[in-house]
Amino acid sequence: MRALLLPLLLSAGLACAQSHDLPELGDASAATMSPAQERALGLGIMRQIRGSPGYLDDADITDYLGQLGYRLVAVSPDSRQEFSFFVLQDSAINAFALPGGFIGVHSALLLSAQSESELAAVLAHEVAHVTQRHIARMISAQQRQGLASLAAVAIAILAARSNSQAAAGAIAATQAQALSDRLAFTRDNEREADRVGVQILERSGFDAHAMPVFLDRLQRATRVLENGAPTYMRTHPITYERIADVQNRTFDLPFRQVPDSLDFHLVRARLRAMQKDPRQAVELFDELLAERKFSSEVATRFGLQESLLRVKNLGRAAEELARLKALGASHPMLASVEARTLAALGRRDEALQTYARATADFPARRGLIYEYSALLIDSGRAAQANALLDARMQTDPDDGRLYELQARAYGALGNAMMKHRSLAEAYLSAGFLPLAIDQLQLALKNGNGDFHDTSAVEARLRELRALAVKRQ
């Protein structure tokens, strides 16, 4: 994945610089980037990450990471900073922070963390890098070299978090070898991120001792791994001195027995089901259940159910669904797998009823809204899907997936004008302004809307054209 992702990010980052998607830097003598400039730079990078094969577009996993992340952000030194958390499918144990508060976590790290406190420890460290403005200061040092170099540095920082060798290649490709010594955080940065991270962990109610435990386990892993240190150790150098320093900071803090949340276990089970061959995943979960080797039976049976659906073993899926429901747990991810199983078995009305109850019980869960809307459309109930999507858009107007589903619903209803208008908003949310303008022009060309719809599309087209002129 990284070999494919890096060239895409690099070329895209330079394209962003040329297309004015990156912030204006103003006076070259300015000492630091503003938070708005940093966020704009991060958004430009994230636009490319979301289009890459490694980006894990799973609403439930992303929502969980966001909830966990904001639990930490809420007690961080600067809770006003905007943050976004995302996952990359990658077998390297790693996490990284990007400009503007974007924090990425590799799926392997989610699976390698042996407790939720350990995962929180890694996130707290990355949050601290952002709140202490380590990345902003690193990038600000390059302002005199122009926007293209700035984009290249930001892309290389991302590459360094995944693969230090690829990062060196990225720098050389952009003729910026002299900047390589600025890609790694300094020792002072790492110590400060550890110090602030421990404070965040303690204030958020997690076990702060999880941080030195995690670092020590990675350090010990270097003795048994044939391919050298885990990626996290290369991008966040872990020395015995650093581990000792963190242990000293947590020495006087009380140990906390913090139970892992059901979300933590379910997300890890989902990832295991995703990353293995479906048949191998079924065998894995069967073995765990047979030998009672699990921290959560609910999550293990959930993982088995996900794997059975992937392998299309519907007969057994029906049997295992009954066993899963008998455990009596209530969770939006459990409701989702139940509804998807019922739909796969041809029991569509029961699936729709399950979604209706679940969206009422868990109205904030995006995954349920996406799945329920899609099933409504496929069931010939596009108008009902539109009502559901409209209600969600009132609280989340920038969610491009909602507009994509709405476009499907309007297409099913035969309303071409509104279909293209919804697609325009979907493209706009992803940062593709020219494509959004094209869709609005197609909407007017179809001309099958009433006066109100036509006027709304025309007004929106004027807004986006004015925005395009402003960006030139």
C-alpha positions as CSV (number, residue, x, y, z in Angstrom):
1,M,0.0,0.0,0.0
2,R,2.7,2.5,1.0
3,A,4.5,2.1,-2.4
4,L,1.3,3.1,-4.2
5,L,0.3,5.7,-1.7
6,L,3.4,7.8,-1.6
7,P,3.7,8.8,-5.3
8,L,0.0,9.7,-5.2
9,L,0.4,11.9,-2.2
10,L,3.5,13.5,-3.4
11,S,2.2,14.5,-6.8
12,A,-1.2,15.5,-5.3
13,G,0.5,17.6,-2.7
14,L,2.4,19.5,-5.3
15,A,-0.7,19.8,-7.4
16,C,-2.5,21.3,-4.3
17,A,0.3,23.9,-4.1
18,Q,-0.2,24.8,-7.7
19,S,-4.0,25.0,-7.5
20,H,-4.1,27.3,-4.5
21,D,-5.5,24.6,-2.3
22,L,-2.8,25.3,0.2
23,P,-2.8,28.4,2.4
24,E,-1.3,31.7,1.5
25,L,1.8,32.1,3.7
26,G,1.9,35.9,3.7
27,D,5.1,37.6,4.9
28,A,8.0,35.2,4.5
29,S,9.4,36.6,7.7
30,A,6.4,35.3,9.7
31,A,7.6,33.1,12.5
32,T,4.9,30.5,12.5
33,M,2.0,29.2,10.5
34,S,-1.5,30.3,11.7
35,P,-3.9,27.5,12.8
36,A,-6.0,28.3,9.7
37,Q,-3.0,27.9,7.4
38,E,-2.1,24.6,9.1
39,R,-5.6,23.3,8.8
40,A,-5.8,24.2,5.2
41,L,-2.6,22.4,4.5
42,G,-3.8,19.3,6.3
43,L,-7.1,19.3,4.4
44,G,-5.2,19.3,1.1
45,I,-3.2,16.3,2.2
46,M,-6.3,14.5,3.6
47,R,-8.1,15.0,0.3
48,Q,-5.5,12.7,-1.3
49,I,-5.4,10.2,1.5
50,R,-9.2,9.7,1.3
51,G,-8.8,8.8,-2.3
52,S,-6.0,6.3,-1.7
53,P,-6.4,2.5,-1.6
54,G,-5.1,2.3,2.0
55,Y,-7.7,4.7,3.5
56,L,-10.2,2.7,5.6
57,D,-13.6,4.3,4.9
58,D,-15.5,2.5,7.7
59,A,-17.9,4.7,9.6
60,D,-18.0,2.6,12.7
61,I,-14.3,2.3,13.1
62,T,-13.7,6.0,12.3
63,D,-16.5,7.1,14.7
64,Y,-15.0,5.0,17.5
65,L,-11.5,6.4,16.9
66,G,-13.0,9.9,16.9
67,Q,-14.9,9.4,20.2
68,L,-11.8,8.0,21.8
69,G,-9.7,10.8,20.4
70,Y,-12.0,13.6,21.5
71,R,-12.2,12.1,25.0
72,L,-8.4,12.8,25.1
73,V,-8.7,16.2,23.3
74,A,-11.3,17.4,25.8
75,V,-8.6,17.4,28.6
76,S,-5.6,18.4,26.5
77,P,-3.8,21.7,26.9
78,D,-5.6,23.2,23.9
79,S,-9.1,21.7,23.5
80,R,-10.0,24.5,21.0
81,Q,-7.9,22.9,18.3
82,E,-9.9,21.0,15.7
83,F,-9.0,17.3,15.4
84,S,-9.9,14.6,12.9
85,F,-9.0,10.9,13.4
86,F,-8.7,8.3,10.6
87,V,-7.5,4.8,9.9
88,L,-5.2,3.4,7.2
89,Q,-5.1,-0.3,6.4
90,D,-1.5,-1.1,7.0
91,S,0.4,-4.0,8.5
92,A,3.0,-1.7,10.1
93,I,2.5,-0.7,13.7
94,N,2.3,3.1,13.4
95,A,0.4,6.3,14.1
96,F,1.2,9.8,13.0
97,A,0.0,13.4,13.2
98,L,-0.5,15.7,10.2
99,P,-0.7,19.5,10.0
100,G,-4.0,20.8,11.2
101,G,-4.9,18.2,13.8
102,F,-5.4,15.2,11.5
103,I,-4.2,12.0,13.3
104,G,-3.9,8.7,11.5
105,V,-3.6,5.2,13.0
106,H,-2.6,2.1,11.2
107,S,-4.9,-0.9,11.5
108,A,-2.0,-3.0,12.8
109,L,-1.6,-0.6,15.8
110,L,-5.2,-1.0,16.7
111,L,-4.8,-4.7,16.7
112,S,-1.4,-4.7,18.5
113,A,-2.6,-2.6,21.4
114,Q,-3.3,-5.0,24.3
115,S,-5.7,-2.6,26.0
116,E,-7.8,0.5,25.3
117,S,-5.5,2.4,27.6
118,E,-2.5,1.5,25.4
119,L,-4.3,2.7,22.3
120,A,-5.3,5.9,24.1
121,A,-1.6,6.3,25.1
122,V,-0.5,6.4,21.5
123,L,-3.3,8.9,20.6
124,A,-2.5,11.1,23.5
125,H,1.1,11.3,22.4
126,E,0.0,12.3,18.9
127,V,-2.5,14.8,20.2
128,A,0.3,16.4,22.3
129,H,2.4,16.8,19.1
130,V,-0.4,18.8,17.7
131,T,-1.3,20.9,20.7
132,Q,2.3,21.7,21.3
133,R,2.5,22.8,17.7
134,H,5.5,20.6,16.9
135,I,4.4,20.0,13.3
136,A,3.5,23.7,12.7
137,R,6.9,24.8,13.9
138,M,8.6,22.2,11.8
139,I,6.8,23.3,8.6
140,S,7.0,27.0,9.4
141,A,10.8,26.7,9.1
142,Q,10.3,26.0,5.4
143,Q,8.1,29.0,4.6
144,R,10.8,30.8,2.7
145,Q,11.1,27.9,0.2
146,G,7.6,28.4,-1.1
147,L,4.3,26.6,-1.2
148,A,5.5,23.7,-3.4
149,S,8.4,22.9,-1.0
150,L,6.0,23.3,1.9
151,A,3.6,20.7,0.4
152,A,6.5,18.4,-0.3
153,V,7.7,18.6,3.3
154,A,4.2,17.9,4.6
155,I,3.9,14.9,2.3
156,A,7.3,13.6,3.3
157,I,6.3,14.0,7.0
158,L,3.4,11.7,6.3
159,A,5.6,9.3,4.4
160,A,8.1,9.3,7.3
161,R,5.4,8.2,9.7
162,S,4.8,5.1,7.4
163,N,8.2,4.4,5.9
164,S,11.4,6.2,6.6
165,Q,13.1,5.0,3.4
166,A,10.1,6.1,1.3
167,A,10.3,9.5,3.0
168,A,13.9,9.9,1.9
169,G,12.9,9.0,-1.6
170,A,10.1,11.6,-1.6
171,I,12.5,14.3,-0.4
172,A,15.0,13.4,-3.1
173,A,12.3,13.4,-5.8
174,T,11.3,16.9,-4.9
175,Q,14.9,18.1,-4.7
176,A,14.6,18.8,-1.0
177,Q,17.2,16.5,0.5
178,A,18.4,19.3,2.7
179,L,15.1,19.1,4.6
180,S,15.4,15.5,5.6
181,D,16.8,16.3,9.0
182,R,13.6,18.2,9.8
183,L,11.2,15.3,9.2
184,A,11.8,13.5,12.5
185,F,10.6,15.1,15.7
186,T,13.4,16.2,17.9
187,R,14.2,14.4,21.1
188,D,12.8,17.5,22.9
189,N,9.6,17.2,20.9
190,E,9.3,13.5,21.8
191,R,9.9,14.1,25.5
192,E,7.4,17.0,25.5
193,A,4.8,14.8,23.7
194,D,5.3,12.1,26.3
195,R,5.0,14.5,29.2
196,V,1.8,16.1,27.9
197,G,0.5,12.7,26.8
198,V,0.8,11.3,30.3
199,Q,-1.1,14.3,31.6
200,I,-3.8,13.7,29.0
201,L,-4.1,10.0,29.9
202,E,-4.4,10.7,33.6
203,R,-7.0,13.5,33.2
204,S,-9.1,11.4,30.8
205,G,-9.4,8.5,33.2
206,F,-7.2,6.0,31.4
207,D,-4.3,4.1,33.0
208,A,-1.3,6.4,32.4
209,H,1.1,3.4,33.1
210,A,-0.1,2.0,29.7
211,M,2.3,4.4,27.9
212,P,5.6,3.0,29.3
213,V,4.2,-0.5,29.0
214,F,3.4,0.0,25.3
215,L,6.8,1.6,24.6
216,D,8.7,-1.1,26.5
217,R,6.9,-3.9,24.6
218,L,7.8,-2.3,21.3
219,Q,11.4,-2.0,22.4
220,R,11.5,-5.6,23.4
221,A,10.0,-6.6,20.0
222,T,13.1,-5.5,18.2
223,R,14.9,-8.5,19.7
224,V,12.6,-11.0,18.0
225,L,11.6,-9.3,14.8
226,E,13.6,-10.4,11.7
227,N,12.9,-7.2,9.8
228,G,14.1,-4.8,12.4
229,A,12.2,-2.3,14.5
230,P,8.5,-1.7,14.3
231,T,7.7,1.3,12.1
232,Y,6.5,3.2,15.2
233,M,10.0,2.9,16.7
234,R,11.6,4.4,13.5
235,T,9.2,7.3,13.3
236,H,9.1,7.9,17.1
237,P,12.5,6.7,18.2
238,I,12.1,4.7,21.4
239,T,15.2,4.7,23.6
240,Y,15.8,3.2,27.0
241,E,16.2,6.7,28.3
242,R,12.8,7.7,26.9
243,I,11.1,4.7,28.4
244,A,12.8,5.4,31.8
245,D,11.7,9.0,31.6
246,V,8.1,8.0,31.0
247,Q,8.2,5.5,33.8
248,N,9.5,8.2,36.1
249,R,6.6,10.5,35.1
250,T,4.1,7.7,35.9
251,F,5.8,6.4,39.0
252,D,3.7,8.3,41.5
253,L,0.5,7.9,39.6
254,P,-2.0,5.3,40.9
255,F,-2.6,2.2,38.7
256,R,-6.1,2.1,37.3
257,Q,-8.0,-1.0,36.3
258,V,-9.8,0.5,33.3
259,P,-12.1,-2.0,31.6
260,D,-11.9,-2.0,27.8
261,S,-15.1,-0.7,26.1
262,L,-17.2,-3.0,24.0
263,D,-16.5,-0.5,21.1
264,F,-12.7,-1.4,21.4
265,H,-13.4,-5.1,21.2
266,L,-15.9,-4.8,18.3
267,V,-13.6,-2.6,16.3
268,R,-10.7,-5.0,16.7
269,A,-13.0,-7.9,15.7
270,R,-14.2,-6.0,12.6
271,L,-10.5,-5.3,11.6
272,R,-9.6,-9.0,12.0
273,A,-12.5,-10.0,9.9
274,M,-11.5,-7.5,7.2
275,Q,-7.8,-8.2,7.1
276,K,-7.9,-12.0,6.8
277,D,-9.0,-14.2,3.9
278,P,-12.8,-14.8,4.8
279,R,-12.4,-18.5,5.2
280,Q,-9.3,-18.1,7.4
281,A,-11.2,-15.5,9.4
282,V,-14.0,-17.9,10.1
283,E,-11.5,-20.5,11.2
284,L,-9.8,-18.0,13.5
285,F,-13.0,-17.0,15.3
286,D,-14.2,-20.6,15.5
287,E,-10.9,-21.5,17.1
288,L,-11.1,-18.6,19.6
289,L,-14.6,-19.6,20.6
290,A,-13.9,-23.3,20.9
291,E,-10.8,-22.7,23.1
292,R,-12.5,-19.8,25.0
293,K,-9.5,-17.5,24.1
294,F,-11.2,-14.1,24.1
295,S,-11.6,-11.0,26.1
296,S,-15.2,-10.5,24.9
297,E,-17.4,-13.3,23.6
298,V,-19.8,-10.7,22.1
299,A,-17.0,-9.2,20.0
300,T,-15.6,-12.6,19.0
301,R,-19.1,-13.8,17.8
302,F,-19.5,-10.5,16.1
303,G,-16.2,-11.1,14.2
304,L,-17.4,-14.6,13.3
305,Q,-20.7,-13.2,12.0
306,E,-18.9,-10.6,9.9
307,S,-16.7,-13.3,8.4
308,L,-19.6,-15.6,7.6
309,L,-21.3,-12.8,5.7
310,R,-18.1,-12.2,3.8
311,V,-17.8,-15.9,2.8
312,K,-21.5,-16.0,2.1
313,N,-22.2,-18.9,4.4
314,L,-25.8,-17.8,5.0
315,G,-27.0,-21.0,6.5
316,R,-24.5,-20.8,9.3
317,A,-24.9,-17.1,9.6
318,A,-28.5,-17.5,10.5
319,E,-27.5,-20.0,13.2
320,E,-24.7,-17.8,14.6
321,L,-26.9,-14.7,14.6
322,A,-29.2,-16.4,17.1
323,R,-26.2,-17.2,19.4
324,L,-25.0,-13.6,19.1
325,K,-28.4,-12.1,20.0
326,A,-28.8,-14.6,22.9
327,L,-25.9,-12.8,24.6
328,G,-28.2,-9.8,25.1
329,A,-25.7,-7.0,24.2
330,S,-26.9,-3.8,22.7
331,H,-24.6,-1.8,20.3
332,P,-25.0,-0.1,16.9
333,M,-22.4,-2.4,15.3
334,L,-24.4,-5.5,16.5
335,A,-27.6,-4.0,15.2
336,S,-25.9,-3.4,11.8
337,V,-24.6,-7.0,11.5
338,E,-28.0,-8.3,12.4
339,A,-29.8,-6.2,9.8
340,R,-27.2,-7.1,7.1
341,T,-27.6,-10.8,7.9
342,L,-31.4,-10.5,7.7
343,A,-31.1,-8.7,4.4
344,A,-28.7,-11.3,3.0
345,L,-31.2,-14.0,4.0
346,G,-33.9,-12.3,2.0
347,R,-35.8,-11.1,5.1
348,R,-35.7,-7.5,4.0
349,D,-38.7,-6.3,6.0
350,E,-37.2,-7.6,9.2
351,A,-33.9,-5.9,8.3
352,L,-35.6,-2.6,7.7
353,Q,-37.4,-2.9,11.0
354,T,-34.0,-3.6,12.7
355,Y,-32.5,-0.5,11.1
356,A,-35.5,1.6,12.1
357,R,-35.2,0.6,15.8
358,A,-31.4,1.0,15.7
359,T,-31.4,4.5,14.2
360,A,-33.9,5.5,16.9
361,D,-31.7,4.0,19.6
362,F,-28.4,5.3,18.2
363,P,-29.3,8.4,16.2
364,A,-25.7,9.6,16.0
365,R,-24.2,6.6,14.3
366,R,-23.4,7.3,10.7
367,G,-22.9,3.7,9.7
368,L,-26.5,2.8,10.5
369,I,-27.8,5.8,8.6
370,Y,-25.8,4.9,5.5
371,E,-26.9,1.2,5.5
372,Y,-30.5,2.0,6.3
373,S,-30.8,4.5,3.6
374,A,-29.2,2.2,1.0
375,L,-31.5,-0.6,1.9
376,L,-34.5,1.7,1.7
377,I,-33.5,2.8,-1.8
378,D,-32.9,-0.8,-2.9
379,S,-36.4,-1.7,-1.5
380,G,-38.1,0.9,-3.6
381,R,-38.6,3.4,-0.7
382,A,-36.4,6.2,-2.0
383,A,-38.6,8.9,-0.7
384,Q,-38.4,7.5,2.8
385,A,-34.6,7.3,2.4
386,N,-34.5,11.0,1.3
387,A,-36.4,12.0,4.5
388,L,-33.9,10.1,6.6
389,L,-31.0,11.7,4.8
390,D,-32.4,15.2,5.0
391,A,-32.8,14.8,8.8
392,R,-29.2,13.7,9.2
393,M,-28.0,16.5,7.0
394,Q,-29.4,19.1,9.4
395,T,-26.7,18.0,11.9
396,D,-24.0,17.0,9.5
397,P,-24.2,19.1,6.4
398,D,-20.7,18.4,5.2
399,D,-20.9,14.6,5.0
400,G,-20.3,13.7,1.4
401,R,-21.6,10.1,1.8
402,L,-25.0,11.5,2.7
403,Y,-25.1,13.4,-0.6
404,E,-24.0,10.4,-2.5
405,L,-26.9,8.4,-1.1
406,Q,-29.3,11.2,-1.7
407,A,-28.2,11.3,-5.3
408,R,-29.0,7.6,-5.6
409,A,-32.4,8.2,-4.0
410,Y,-33.2,11.1,-6.5
411,G,-32.0,8.9,-9.3
412,A,-34.4,6.2,-8.2
413,L,-37.2,8.8,-8.1
414,G,-36.4,10.0,-11.6
415,N,-35.4,13.5,-10.5
416,A,-32.3,14.1,-12.6
417,M,-31.9,17.8,-11.5
418,M,-31.8,17.0,-7.8
419,K,-29.6,14.0,-8.4
420,H,-26.9,16.2,-10.0
421,R,-27.3,18.8,-7.4
422,S,-26.6,16.2,-4.6
423,L,-23.6,14.9,-6.6
424,A,-22.3,18.5,-6.7
425,E,-22.5,18.7,-2.9
426,A,-20.7,15.3,-2.6
427,Y,-17.9,16.5,-4.9
428,L,-17.7,19.8,-3.0
429,S,-17.4,18.1,0.4
430,A,-14.4,16.1,-1.0
431,G,-12.8,19.4,-2.2
432,F,-13.4,19.0,-6.0
433,L,-14.8,22.4,-6.8
434,P,-14.6,22.1,-10.7
435,L,-16.5,18.8,-10.6
436,A,-19.1,20.3,-8.3
437,I,-19.7,23.1,-10.8
438,D,-20.0,20.6,-13.7
439,Q,-22.7,18.7,-11.8
440,L,-24.7,21.9,-11.2
441,Q,-24.5,22.7,-14.9
442,L,-25.8,19.2,-15.7
443,A,-28.6,19.8,-13.2
444,L,-29.7,22.9,-15.1
445,K,-29.3,21.2,-18.4
446,N,-31.7,18.4,-17.4
447,G,-34.3,21.1,-16.6
448,N,-36.9,18.8,-15.0
449,G,-37.2,20.7,-11.7
450,D,-39.8,23.1,-10.6
451,F,-39.2,26.9,-10.3
452,H,-38.0,26.6,-6.7
453,D,-35.5,23.8,-7.4
454,T,-34.2,25.6,-10.5
455,S,-33.7,28.8,-8.7
456,A,-31.9,27.0,-5.9
457,V,-29.5,25.3,-8.3
458,E,-28.8,28.6,-10.2
459,A,-28.0,30.3,-6.9
460,R,-25.7,27.6,-5.8
461,L,-24.0,27.6,-9.2
462,R,-23.3,31.4,-8.8
463,E,-21.8,30.8,-5.4
464,L,-19.5,28.1,-6.5
465,R,-18.4,30.0,-9.6
466,A,-17.6,33.0,-7.4
467,L,-15.6,30.7,-5.1
468,A,-13.7,29.4,-8.1
469,V,-12.8,32.9,-9.3
470,K,-11.6,33.8,-5.8
471,R,-9.3,30.8,-5.7
472,Q,-7.6,31.7,-9.0
